[in-house]
Amino acid sequence: MTYQEFMERGHFDLKEILAVVYGNLVSDAPKGMDAKLPAPPLLMVDRVLSITKNNRQGTIVAEQDIRLDAWYFQCHLPGDPVQPGCLCVDAVWQLLGFYCLWRGALGQAGRWAAARSSSAARSGPTTRWCAMKSTSSASST
C-alpha cells in the first residue's frame, strides 16, 4: 500500500500488522519511516479494528487472539492460565507506537518498540518522542 493509503486506512488485519513488523507495509515510505512492531511471539496485536483521528485526539481499537498454547501461559502461573499484566501494558505501548506512526510521526521511530523493554524508557523518551514528532509533523504540513 502507498503511504497515503496507510494514512487514510481505518483498520489493519494481521497480514498488514506483520508487514509493519518487517518494515514492508508501505511501498513509498517517506525518509525516516522506520518504525516496526516487535515480531511474534512478542507482538501483542492481531488486528486493528478501528483507528481514527479528530484534530489532536484519536482512538485505536485492537484485538489479540488468545491462544491457550501461547508461550506466556506455559511459564506464568502454570495450570492457571493468566496473561501477565506486563504484556497487557506492552500491547498498549505497541498500539501507541502504531498510532503515532499512522498519524505521521517520523524519525527514529524504531525506538518506541525497543524502548518497551524497560519501564524507565516507557515513562520517558517514548511518550515525548510521539508528542514531539506528531506536533512537528502536523505543523510542517
C-alpha positions as CSV (number, residue, x, y, z in Angstrom):
1,M,0.0,0.0,0.0
2,T,1.1,3.6,-0.5
3,Y,1.9,5.9,2.3
4,Q,-1.2,7.9,1.5
5,E,-3.3,4.8,1.7
6,F,-1.7,3.9,5.0
7,M,-2.5,7.3,6.5
8,E,-6.2,7.1,5.3
9,R,-6.7,3.5,6.4
10,G,-9.2,2.9,9.2
11,H,-8.3,-0.7,10.1
12,F,-5.5,-3.3,9.7
13,D,-5.5,-7.1,9.6
14,L,-2.8,-9.5,10.8
15,K,-1.1,-9.7,7.4
16,E,-0.7,-5.9,7.4
17,I,0.4,-5.8,11.1
18,L,3.1,-8.3,10.3
19,A,4.1,-6.2,7.3
20,V,4.7,-3.3,9.8
21,V,6.8,-5.7,11.9
22,Y,9.1,-6.4,9.0
23,G,9.0,-2.9,7.6
24,N,7.4,-3.6,4.3
25,L,3.8,-2.4,4.5
26,V,4.3,0.9,2.8
27,S,5.8,0.8,-0.7
28,D,6.7,4.5,-0.8
29,A,7.6,5.2,2.8
30,P,9.0,8.7,3.4
31,K,12.5,9.0,4.7
32,G,12.5,8.3,8.4
33,M,9.5,6.0,8.5
34,D,11.5,3.2,10.1
35,A,9.0,2.2,12.8
36,K,8.5,-1.5,13.4
37,L,6.5,-3.5,15.9
38,P,8.1,-6.4,17.7
39,A,7.9,-9.8,15.9
40,P,5.9,-12.7,17.2
41,P,5.8,-14.0,19.9
42,L,6.2,-10.6,21.4
43,L,3.7,-9.0,19.1
44,M,0.6,-8.4,21.2
45,V,-1.8,-7.2,18.4
46,D,-3.5,-9.4,15.8
47,R,-5.7,-6.7,14.2
48,V,-6.6,-3.1,14.5
49,L,-10.4,-2.9,14.2
50,S,-10.6,0.9,14.2
51,I,-8.1,3.8,14.1
52,T,-9.4,7.4,14.0
53,K,-8.3,10.9,14.4
54,N,-10.1,14.1,15.4
55,N,-7.8,17.1,15.4
56,R,-5.2,16.3,18.2
57,Q,-7.2,13.4,19.6
58,G,-7.9,9.9,18.3
59,T,-8.7,6.3,19.1
60,I,-7.3,2.9,18.3
61,V,-9.2,-0.3,19.0
62,A,-7.4,-3.6,18.5
63,E,-7.6,-7.3,19.4
64,Q,-5.3,-10.1,20.1
65,D,-6.5,-13.7,19.7
66,I,-5.9,-15.5,23.0
67,R,-4.4,-18.9,22.4
68,L,-4.2,-21.4,25.3
69,D,-0.8,-22.6,23.9
70,A,0.7,-19.1,23.9
71,W,4.2,-19.1,25.3
72,Y,3.4,-17.0,28.3
73,F,0.7,-19.4,29.6
74,Q,3.4,-22.1,29.7
75,C,5.5,-20.1,32.3
76,H,3.2,-17.7,34.0
77,L,1.2,-19.5,36.7
78,P,1.3,-23.0,35.2
79,G,-2.0,-24.7,35.5
80,D,-3.9,-21.4,35.9
81,P,-3.6,-19.6,32.6
82,V,-3.4,-15.8,33.2
83,Q,-1.9,-13.4,30.8
84,P,0.9,-11.4,32.5
85,G,-0.1,-7.8,33.1
86,C,3.2,-6.5,31.7
87,L,2.2,-8.0,28.3
88,C,-1.1,-6.1,28.5
89,V,0.9,-2.9,29.1
90,D,3.2,-3.8,26.3
91,A,0.2,-4.2,24.0
92,V,-0.8,-0.6,24.9
93,W,2.7,0.6,24.0
94,Q,2.7,-1.2,20.8
95,L,-0.6,0.4,19.9
96,L,0.6,3.8,20.9
97,G,3.6,3.5,18.6
98,F,1.5,2.2,15.8
99,Y,-0.9,5.1,16.3
100,C,1.9,7.7,16.2
101,L,3.2,6.1,13.0
102,W,-0.2,6.2,11.5
103,R,-0.5,9.9,12.4
104,G,2.6,10.7,10.5
105,A,5.3,10.6,13.2
106,L,8.7,10.1,11.6
107,G,12.3,9.9,12.8
108,Q,13.9,7.2,14.9
109,A,10.6,5.5,15.3
110,G,12.1,2.1,15.9
111,R,12.9,3.3,19.4
112,W,9.3,3.0,20.6
113,A,9.4,-0.7,20.0
114,A,12.8,-1.2,21.5
115,A,12.1,1.1,24.5
116,R,9.3,-1.2,25.7
117,S,12.0,-3.3,27.4
118,S,12.2,-1.1,30.5
119,S,9.7,0.8,32.4
120,A,12.1,3.7,32.7
121,A,12.2,4.1,29.0
122,R,8.4,3.8,28.8
123,S,7.8,6.7,31.0
124,G,10.3,9.0,29.3
125,P,11.5,9.2,25.7
126,T,8.9,7.1,24.1
127,T,6.0,9.3,25.1
128,R,7.9,12.5,24.4
129,W,9.0,11.3,21.0
130,C,5.4,10.6,20.0
131,A,4.2,14.0,21.2
132,M,7.1,16.0,19.7
133,K,7.2,14.2,16.4
134,S,3.4,14.3,15.9
135,T,3.4,18.0,16.7
136,S,6.3,18.8,14.4
137,S,4.8,16.7,11.6
138,A,1.4,18.4,11.9
139,S,3.0,21.9,11.9
140,S,5.1,21.2,8.8
141,T,2.1,20.4,6.6
